[in-house]
Amino acid sequence: MLLLHGWDPQRPQDPFWFTIGGAAEGGETLLEAAARELREEVGITVDAVGIGEPIEVSDIQFTWAGMDFDQTQTFYAIAVPAGVAVSFDGQEWLERSTTDKHGWLRPQDLEGGPDRPADPELPRLMRLAIAAVLGTP
């Protein structure tokens, strides 16, 4: 699964892996926002219609850059071709300054090793995404 690696600008010494995402903007559907965020954050273009149904919806509270967030997250999964190019060229300044790399990871890569997920639920969400893309329960 494609993840990004970065840090909170107030805690650069504590990096983590996180999913691609962001907020819906002015009248966008969640699927349109998902496709736009994928294009902006990693340079991968997909048709919003092909994304499908959410694999999970959850509420989360966190602090980033000194701001408190209370949001509903909607997660989607979509297969992309092997070897697809990843680019950070579409990222905004703050995203670029707090993201250092991307990686194609497996859930077990974030369980008990030196790399930590932003959210401890991420390995479980990764398994849901993999199952959704493969069409398995």
Secondary structure, 3 states (H helix, E strand, C coil): CEEEEECCCCCCCCCEEECCCCCCCCCCCHHHHHHHHHHHHHCCCCCHHHHCCCCEEEEEEEEECCEEEEEEEEECCCCCCCCCCCCCCCCCHHHHHCEEEEEECCHHHHCCCCCCECCCCHHHHHHHHHHHHHCCC
